[in-house]
Amino acid sequence: MKRFVLSILSAVCCVTATQAWAVAPLDVPVVPPSIDAASFVLMDYASGDVLAAGNPDERRNPASLTKLMTGYVIDRALDQHKITMDDVVTVPQEAWVAGNKNLDGSSLMFLKPGDRVTVRDLVRGIIIDSGNDACVAMADYVSGSQDAFVGVMNQYVQKLGLTNSHFETVHGLDAPGQFTTSYDLARLSRAIIGGEPEEYHMYNEKSLTYDKITQQNRNGLLWDKNLNVDGLKTGHTESAGFNIIASATEGNRRLIAVVMGGKSAKGREEQARKLLTWGFRTFTSMQVFKAGQSVASEKVWYGDKSQLNVGSLDDVYLNIPQADSDKVKAQYVLSNKQIEAPLRKGQEVGSINIVDNGKVIKTVPLVALDDLPKGGIFSRAIDYIKLKI
């Protein structure tokens, strides 16, 4: 096993990168706070590490947290230039509460048939007002119908690898067969924050006035003076309970708290606040590898070069208890005793294990950092002889 020591204390922290490999709960000996909810997850944004969780894979009714996927689909349509924020949408009949009894008594932007509203304002109505009518209007505009839009939502469920999620509505009102989990929602939130920088600021807006009606954002943590919360969403139905996803920053760090099945509107906020406060106080976050950083140079046989730089193609972040920040080391192991050409950039040649007090707390791929083609016949013959001697 090849070993090398990381200078953890000098690592550079950053919160804008994502990883190419799957993430899993962080295996560190800490006790999370007691959370009064059916399911919860606290995730570090930069790494995707799960810092605390309770029933994270329990399938539950998402209620208006569904609107995160609705917004994600809309933003993909914006990215693909199918629509623009300045497009003007004519509100269809089915988006009117009087024409759609399913919307009666639910959260609304209070649209009327024939209203002409920009995509920007409808998106704000979805995020700030949690307007079910705005969801219907945008679904019709983007995909031609709610059913077609729901189909796209579930396509992105597959693309994002949300294995415990399925949507049946564009707004989140109760429907048979509709479910998601706190873990999947944390991953979706991470994708929204990282993939929609121009739109994400809307999740931080505290109010919206439309047609002389002003409504407040239902995420009360946006007003919390002790946490810098800038999103994301709340939701509630009788079967779902009180749900919230809150993302907060502290310096260069960002955490995402998901609480599902809370007891009350204030209660869900208190549980999310408890998770975020505990996460910032308990863990330190650091960048232990930069993308493309060489951790070693390995001997290569039968190549046009004899040495290969190995490391990670992606930024690698680590969250550990603050008291352990000076105890972390790393070691790597090659998949084979000898590395042979040809090799392509990004090809996995082993793994990097990050170790705290002798216990592996995170494993990431060790890859070739450059292409390395086969050498000529003469150099390959020499390597063959060397290996036989």
C-alpha atoms as one frame of an Amber mdcrd trajectory, in Angstrom:
protein
   0.000   0.000   0.000   1.352   3.399  -0.998   1.073   6.045   1.709   1.277
   9.806   1.834   0.423  12.397   4.477  -1.963  15.289   3.835  -1.352  18.762
   5.170  -4.951  19.079   6.344  -4.551  22.360   8.193  -3.322  24.116   5.063
  -6.096  22.781   2.853  -8.117  25.357   0.941 -11.862  25.398   1.569 -14.382
  26.141  -1.170 -18.122  25.507  -1.628 -18.760  25.714  -5.339 -17.527  22.364
  -6.623 -19.243  19.027  -7.103 -17.888  15.477  -7.214 -18.117  12.852  -9.918
 -18.486   9.899  -7.557 -21.334   8.828  -5.346 -21.549  10.155  -1.828 -22.416
   8.263   1.342 -22.963   9.068   5.009 -19.749  10.215   6.644 -18.427   7.612
   9.064 -17.242   9.682  12.026 -17.848   9.137  15.755 -20.159  12.054  16.552
 -23.638  12.098  18.059 -26.179  14.264  16.198 -28.822  16.271  18.031 -32.202
  14.751  18.804 -34.581  15.781  16.003 -38.361  15.677  16.439 -39.384  14.684
  12.919 -40.130  11.548  10.949 -37.071  11.897   8.706 -34.123  14.262   8.399
 -30.741  14.776   6.736 -27.958  17.298   7.252 -25.669  17.449   4.222 -22.488
  19.361   3.508 -22.945  21.089   0.173 -19.358  21.009  -1.086 -18.735  17.307
  -0.511 -22.201  15.809  -0.383 -21.255  14.194   2.938 -24.193  13.344   5.184
 -23.292  14.723   8.613 -26.455  13.546  10.376 -29.512  11.542   9.369 -32.634
   9.891  10.721 -34.667   7.601   8.441 -33.078   9.297   5.394 -34.457   6.722
   2.915 -38.000   6.589   4.275 -40.411   7.320   1.426 -42.705  10.180   2.358
 -45.160  12.597   0.780 -43.110  15.622  -0.328 -45.984  18.135  -0.332 -44.713
  21.474  -1.715 -41.094  20.311  -1.621 -42.148  18.842  -4.976 -41.757  22.379
  -6.300 -37.978  22.004  -6.085 -38.163  19.488  -8.914 -40.684  21.694 -10.725
 -38.202  24.551 -10.517 -35.344  22.293 -11.572 -37.190  21.273 -14.739 -37.989
  24.905 -15.536 -34.348  25.866 -15.103 -33.237  23.087 -17.439 -35.645  24.491
 -20.032 -34.051  27.912 -19.489 -30.553  26.440 -19.841 -31.585  24.743 -23.074
 -33.006  28.069 -24.378 -36.462  26.570 -24.831 -37.850  29.462 -22.806 -36.535
  32.715 -21.346 -37.253  34.558 -18.127 -38.809  37.382 -20.126 -41.298  35.166
 -21.974 -44.897  36.166 -21.302 -47.210  33.286 -20.368 -50.980  33.411 -20.832
 -52.485  31.759 -17.769 -54.640  28.748 -18.791 -58.096  27.937 -17.413 -56.812
  24.955 -15.428 -54.508  27.212 -13.411 -57.504  29.109 -12.021 -58.749  27.906
  -8.660 -62.348  28.296  -9.813 -61.612  26.034 -12.750 -59.599  23.459 -10.828
 -61.178  22.372  -7.568 -58.010  20.467  -6.644 -56.401  23.845  -6.008 -59.170
  25.060  -3.709 -57.786  25.906  -0.274 -54.165  25.399  -1.314 -51.264  27.833
  -1.691 -51.839  30.148  -4.642 -50.340  33.058  -6.515 -53.990  33.986  -7.276
 -53.724  33.858 -11.049 -56.753  34.311 -13.291 -57.380  32.835 -16.749 -55.959
  35.056 -19.452 -53.521  36.864 -17.149 -50.249  37.537 -18.945 -47.338  36.924
 -16.594 -43.610  36.635 -17.251 -41.789  33.377 -16.636 -39.686  35.234 -14.068
 -42.725  36.204 -12.002 -44.279  32.759 -12.285 -41.043  31.157 -11.064 -40.995
  33.610  -8.162 -44.627  32.719  -7.495 -43.671  29.043  -7.297 -40.754  29.654
  -4.950 -42.001  32.496  -2.730 -45.779  32.030  -2.721 -45.607  28.239  -3.217
 -48.274  28.915  -5.826 -49.842  25.719  -7.101 -51.543  27.742  -9.831 -48.163
  29.067 -10.978 -46.903  25.472 -11.210 -49.828  24.537 -13.463 -49.272  27.577
 -15.690 -45.561  26.853 -16.093 -46.088  23.137 -16.677 -48.514  23.941 -19.482
 -46.138  26.522 -20.970 -42.986  24.359 -20.819 -44.407  20.947 -21.760 -47.908
  21.522 -23.115 -49.639  19.743 -20.242 -49.195  18.810 -16.608 -48.868  15.109
 -17.464 -46.067  15.779 -19.937 -44.288  17.999 -17.432 -44.527  15.319 -14.712
 -42.955  12.916 -17.189 -39.984  15.262 -17.525 -39.772  15.585 -13.743 -39.368
  11.830 -13.460 -36.800  11.780 -16.251 -34.662  14.108 -14.147 -35.278  11.889
 -11.128 -33.504   9.165 -13.095 -30.722  11.434 -14.363 -29.961  12.683 -10.854
 -30.015   9.157  -9.445 -32.815   9.859  -6.975 -33.614   6.201  -6.389 -36.418
   6.738  -3.867 -38.406   9.462  -5.625 -41.371   9.549  -7.975 -43.664  12.448
  -8.799 -47.307  12.445  -9.881 -48.102  16.182  -9.699 -46.382  19.438 -10.632
 -47.176  21.082  -7.284 -47.049  18.418  -4.578 -50.684  18.095  -3.570 -51.337
  14.571  -2.294 -51.475  11.942  -5.026 -51.183   8.135  -4.954 -47.715   6.936
  -5.939 -45.967  10.233  -5.202 -43.033  10.003  -2.798 -39.481  11.065  -2.068
 -37.004  10.956   0.826 -35.041  13.442   2.866 -31.800  12.123   1.337 -33.049
  12.474  -2.239 -34.282  15.999  -1.489 -30.893  16.950  -0.048 -29.253  15.743
  -3.258 -31.793  17.629  -5.384 -31.178  20.783  -3.328 -27.445  20.394  -3.877
 -28.037  20.150  -7.631 -30.216  23.270  -7.568 -27.697  25.333  -5.612 -24.789
  24.257  -7.813 -26.574  24.272 -11.141 -28.805  27.335 -10.945 -26.728  30.237
  -9.605 -28.689  32.852 -11.530 -32.050  31.574 -10.274 -31.108  30.376  -6.799
 -31.253  33.901  -5.361 -35.045  33.744  -5.717 -35.160  31.225  -2.859 -33.881
  34.011  -0.607 -36.628  36.517  -1.485 -38.891  37.185   1.480 -42.040  38.412
  -0.250 -43.801  38.764  -3.582 -46.533  41.162  -4.648 -48.753  40.122  -7.547
 -52.007  41.782  -8.544 -51.830  43.949  -5.395 -51.595  40.853  -3.174 -48.408
  40.574  -1.096 -47.423  37.214   0.348 -44.517  36.317   2.613 -42.095  33.468
   1.988 -43.134  30.594   4.268 -39.508  29.789   5.143 -39.281  31.635   8.460
 -35.569  30.855   8.788 -34.876  33.532   6.169 -35.449  36.020   9.001 -33.211
  34.195  11.499 -30.482  36.605  12.680 -28.160  33.847  13.887 -28.065  31.829
  10.677 -27.416  32.991   7.135 -30.226  30.967   5.546 -30.800  31.701   1.840
 -33.263  28.953   0.821 -34.869  26.629  -0.033 -38.531  25.594   0.575 -41.276
  24.505   2.932 -44.216  22.183   2.421 -47.233  20.878   4.280 -50.195  18.613
   3.798 -52.079  16.636   6.408 -50.458  13.367   5.328 -46.963  14.796   4.858
 -46.748  16.803   8.051 -44.574  19.907   8.119 -41.543  19.789   5.818 -38.655
  22.193   5.300 -35.370  22.361   3.436 -33.043  25.096   4.661 -29.607  25.930
   3.314 -27.265  28.204   5.240 -23.744  29.523   4.789 -21.017  30.350   7.275
 -17.874  31.761   5.722 -17.042  29.484   2.794 -19.149  26.637   4.121 -22.696
  25.680   3.186 -24.953  23.111   4.856 -28.335  21.764   3.734 -30.900  20.598
   6.317 -33.957  18.572   5.282 -36.718  17.929   7.823 -39.789  15.875   6.857
 -42.805  15.059   8.983 -42.356  17.841  11.521 -45.061  18.621  14.079 -45.722
  22.273  13.207 -44.533  25.163  11.070 -42.451  26.568  13.923 -41.366  23.087
  14.942 -39.910  22.247  11.529 -37.937  25.491  11.595 -36.605  24.740  15.065
 -35.445  21.268  14.018 -33.721  22.618  10.885 -32.135  25.386  12.964 -30.877
  22.785  15.438 -29.291  20.718  12.660 -27.605  23.676  10.957 -26.254  25.125
  14.203 -24.903  21.756  15.312 -23.288  21.129  11.919 -21.442  24.438  11.833
 -20.255  24.067  15.435 -19.233  20.417  15.277 -17.554  19.974  11.922 -14.761
  21.637  10.062 -14.801  21.447   6.275 -11.719  21.470   4.099 -10.565  20.826
   0.589  -8.042  18.013   0.831  -7.326  17.677  -2.883  -7.647  20.117  -5.734
  -8.858  18.864  -9.093  -5.898  17.510 -11.049  -3.527  17.660  -8.077  -0.875
  14.942  -8.286  -0.499  12.928  -5.092   2.261  10.688  -6.460   4.156   9.604
  -9.551   3.935   5.887 -10.319   6.092   3.651 -12.507   4.395   2.644 -15.776
   5.413  -0.289 -17.964   5.183  -0.478 -21.780   4.409   3.229 -22.130   5.996
   6.083 -24.052   6.793   7.538 -20.628   7.960   5.667 -17.564   6.099   7.732
 -14.934   2.437   8.585 -14.438   0.988  11.301 -12.215  -1.945   9.977 -10.202
  -4.496  11.807  -8.087  -8.094  12.999  -8.329  -9.693  14.668 -11.336 -12.177
  16.399  -9.021 -11.976  18.631  -6.003 -12.243  16.507  -2.865 -13.749  17.896
   0.329 -13.818  16.427   3.809 -15.925  17.113   6.875 -14.546  15.951  10.205
 -15.086  16.841  13.855 -13.082  19.966  14.605 -11.077  18.163  17.318  -9.803
  15.650  14.748  -8.543  18.110  12.138  -4.876  17.412  12.928  -5.247  13.621
  13.048  -6.293  12.943   9.472  -3.954  11.228   7.050  -4.396   9.635   3.656
  -3.090   6.587   1.888  -3.579   5.164  -1.548  -3.557   1.643  -2.877  -3.128
   0.572  -6.509  -5.585  -1.845  -8.080  -2.685  -3.820  -9.592   0.906  -4.257
  -8.520   2.133  -2.824 -11.800   0.584  -0.189 -14.049   0.724  -0.884 -17.780
   0.110   1.405 -20.758  -2.000   2.460 -22.514  -3.872   4.634 -20.025  -6.383
   7.377 -20.564  -6.853  10.475 -18.442  -9.357   9.755 -15.710  -8.848   5.977
 -15.806  -9.113   4.526 -12.315  -5.911   2.867 -11.113  -6.666   2.545  -7.400
  -8.268   4.311  -4.480  -7.419   6.996  -1.956  -8.433   6.276   1.633  -8.730
   9.185   4.054  -8.048   7.918   7.556  -8.824   9.322  11.010  -7.069   7.530
  13.897  -6.572   4.461  11.720 -10.210   4.317  10.574 -11.150   4.951   6.944
 -13.723   7.748   6.861 -13.822   8.446   3.109 -12.674   6.689  -0.058 -12.315
   8.325  -3.475 -10.966   7.040  -6.812  -7.257   7.324  -7.634  -6.985   8.073
 -11.355  -4.479   8.774 -14.091  -4.114  12.520 -14.525  -2.863  12.309 -18.130
  -3.161  10.127 -21.201  -0.240   7.718 -21.511  -0.080   5.771 -24.809   1.946
   2.650 -25.510   5.650   3.053 -26.187   7.500   1.875 -29.250   8.426  -1.750
 -29.900  11.996  -1.251 -28.621  11.007   0.389 -25.309   8.294  -2.216 -24.724
  10.806  -4.995 -25.326  13.166  -3.480 -22.757  10.345  -3.285 -20.199   9.449
  -6.904 -20.911  13.016  -8.026 -20.268  13.222  -5.990 -17.054  10.055  -7.623
 -15.747  11.364 -11.085 -16.542  14.745 -10.621 -14.876
